[in-house]
Amino acid sequence: MFSLPLRDDAVLRPLEARHAEEFAAHLDRARDHIRPWVGQAFVTTGVEGARGTLVRYGERQATDGGRLYGIWRAGTLVGGVMFTSFDAADGNCELGCWLEPAGEGHGLITAACTRLLDWALIERGLHRAEWHCRADNERSAAVAQRLGMTLEGVSRETWLYDGVRHDKQQWAVLAREWQAHRG
């Protein structure tokens, strides 16, 4: 199993069904903090809900689709990054992320997403990577900017949370832009 160093005693590793108990405990710490910013199907409760999410992503990975990776800091799962979609045939993917408060402020998401973009756009040869976030999620938009992504547009009132509709930003980077950004 691989483990890629990030920073601040943090590593990036595949998040698999065998991590269900650890993932459930992490979601208990993170749930209220991430709920407004991630898809509702992701924020499960209990070990079986966590296992279901992990199995769903494992099945996607088995067909060369979405993938899920955890970020461990000082041995504790504090968040993760994912390919919410990954289509090698079309050359497109979408990244997503989440962190519990204990993982914030250390550059872990930017470092982990850099690893994912290197793999998708350079190693796998995909053409385009997208990043979607609520328009009022300044931290997420800042990550997209640090990754050299371009804000392509705003979809009005497409993000439903707690009965309120929010605007959604779409950011993207093309492989040639990513390679220039990485220099």
C-alpha positions in Angstrom: 0.0 0.0 0.0 1.4 3.4 -0.8 1.7 6.3 1.5 2.8 9.7 0.1 4.3 12.3 2.4 2.6 15.7 2.3 3.8 18.0 5.1 3.5 18.5 8.9 3.8 14.8 9.7 0.9 14.1 7.2 0.5 11.4 4.6 -1.9 10.7 1.7 -3.1 7.0 1.5 -6.0 5.2 -0.2 -9.1 5.3 2.0 -10.6 1.8 1.8 -13.4 -0.3 3.3 -11.0 -1.6 5.9 -10.9 1.9 7.3 -14.7 2.1 8.0 -14.4 2.5 11.8 -11.7 5.1 11.5 -13.6 6.9 8.8 -16.8 6.9 10.9 -15.0 8.3 13.9 -13.5 11.0 11.6 -16.9 11.9 10.2 -18.3 12.2 13.7 -15.6 14.9 14.3 -16.0 16.5 10.9 -19.7 16.2 10.1 -21.1 19.6 11.2 -18.0 21.4 9.8 -18.1 19.9 6.3 -21.9 19.3 5.8 -22.5 22.7 4.1 -19.7 22.2 1.6 -19.9 18.5 0.5 -22.5 16.3 -1.1 -25.0 15.0 1.4 -24.5 11.4 0.4 -20.9 11.7 1.5 -21.7 12.8 5.1 -22.9 9.4 6.4 -23.4 8.3 10.0 -22.2 5.2 11.8 -19.7 2.5 10.7 -22.1 0.9 8.2 -22.7 4.3 6.5 -19.0 5.0 6.4 -18.3 1.5 5.0 -21.0 2.1 2.3 -19.2 5.3 1.2 -15.9 3.5 1.1 -17.2 0.5 -0.8 -19.0 2.8 -3.3 -15.7 4.5 -4.0 -13.8 1.2 -4.1 -16.2 0.0 -6.8 -15.7 3.2 -8.8 -11.9 2.8 -8.6 -12.2 -0.8 -9.7 -13.7 0.4 -13.0 -11.1 3.2 -13.4 -13.6 5.8 -12.0 -13.7 7.9 -8.9 -11.2 7.4 -6.1 -10.9 8.3 -2.4 -7.8 9.1 -0.4 -7.4 9.9 3.2 -5.1 12.4 4.8 -3.5 11.3 8.1 -1.8 13.8 10.3 0.3 12.4 13.2 -1.5 9.1 12.7 -5.0 10.4 12.8 -7.4 10.6 9.8 -8.2 14.4 9.5 -9.6 14.6 6.0 -9.1 13.6 2.4 -9.3 14.2 -1.3 -11.1 12.4 -4.0 -11.8 12.1 -7.7 -15.6 12.6 -7.5 -15.5 11.7 -11.2 -12.7 10.2 -13.3 -13.2 9.4 -17.0 -10.0 8.4 -18.7 -11.7 7.8 -22.1 -13.0 11.4 -22.2 -9.9 12.8 -20.5 -11.8 14.6 -17.7 -12.0 14.4 -13.9 -13.3 16.3 -11.0 -11.6 16.7 -7.6 -13.1 17.2 -4.2 -11.9 17.5 -0.7 -12.8 17.8 3.0 -11.1 18.4 6.3 -12.0 18.3 9.9 -11.0 21.5 11.9 -7.8 19.8 13.2 -6.5 19.4 9.7 -7.0 23.0 8.6 -4.3 25.6 8.1 -1.5 23.3 7.2 -1.7 23.3 3.4 -2.7 19.6 3.4 -5.5 19.9 0.8 -3.3 21.9 -1.7 -0.5 19.4 -1.3 -2.8 16.4 -1.7 -4.6 17.8 -4.7 -1.2 18.6 -6.3 -0.4 14.9 -6.0 -3.8 14.0 -7.6 -3.4 16.5 -10.4 0.1 15.3 -11.2 -1.2 11.7 -11.4 -4.3 12.5 -13.5 -3.0 15.1 -15.9 0.7 14.0 -16.2 0.9 10.3 -15.5 -2.6 9.3 -16.8 -2.7 11.9 -19.5 -6.1 13.3 -18.8 -6.9 16.6 -20.5 -8.9 18.5 -17.9 -9.6 18.6 -14.2 -12.5 20.4 -12.6 -13.2 21.8 -9.1 -16.8 22.6 -8.0 -17.6 24.5 -4.8 -20.3 26.7 -3.3 -19.6 30.3 -4.4 -19.5 31.4 -0.7 -16.8 28.8 0.2 -13.8 31.1 0.1 -11.4 28.4 1.4 -12.3 26.0 -1.4 -12.0 28.7 -4.0 -8.6 29.7 -2.6 -7.4 26.1 -3.1 -8.5 26.1 -6.7 -6.6 29.4 -7.2 -3.5 28.0 -5.6 -3.7 25.0 -7.9 -3.7 27.4 -10.9 -7.3 26.7 -11.9 -9.4 29.2 -13.8 -12.9 30.2 -12.6 -15.0 29.3 -15.6 -18.4 30.3 -14.4 -21.1 30.3 -11.7 -24.2 28.2 -11.8 -26.9 30.1 -10.0 -28.8 28.5 -7.2 -27.8 24.9 -8.0 -26.4 23.9 -4.6 -29.2 23.0 -2.2 -28.3 22.9 1.5 -30.7 22.9 4.4 -33.6 24.2 2.2 -31.6 27.1 0.8 -30.2 27.3 -2.8 -26.6 28.5 -3.3 -24.6 29.4 -6.3 -21.9 27.0 -7.4 -18.5 27.9 -8.9 -16.8 25.8 -11.5 -13.0 26.0 -11.8 -10.8 24.0 -14.1 -7.2 23.5 -15.2 -6.1 21.9 -18.5 -3.1 19.5 -18.7 -0.9 22.1 -20.5 -1.8 24.7 -17.9 -1.0 22.4 -15.1 2.4 21.5 -16.6 3.2 25.2 -16.9 2.0 25.8 -13.3 4.2 23.1 -12.0 7.0 24.7 -14.0 
